[in-house]
Amino acid sequence: MPQLSPMSWVLVVSLVLVCLTFFMTVTWWWVTTKYSIKHPSKKKYAKHSKKIIFKWSKEWKDGL
């Protein structure tokens, strides 16, 4: 391990945490824009199912 002063280690750890936070935020935004929860209307239910169906998809497809 390199010999860094304590303040340098604080800066290195802070930089890693900032990068990790940025990566997690970008990933979260990408996932929430790519996938959205679709709440189907009563007409969109499968004919054989009486349950409310939540589909993680860009488009709702009948007949799952």
Steps between C-alpha positions, in 0.01 A plus 500: 500500500629846421607721785241776500426748769171459688352799321587346164322179598193704595505661156546164325213340692281806439570483128412130490173568686410785263567278197297216652210734574512639147503149351207389717299811411559461126411130519182578694394765245572261213295221658204723587484645150540162330245316712176639633218342696190466289170494682267326260143615470222248553492433126864392499466215751554151378160337453584209732650713778317707759816640658644843440801456277804725516730460203856633492531582134508778245179376345205311640436169329175309539503131571827497696 
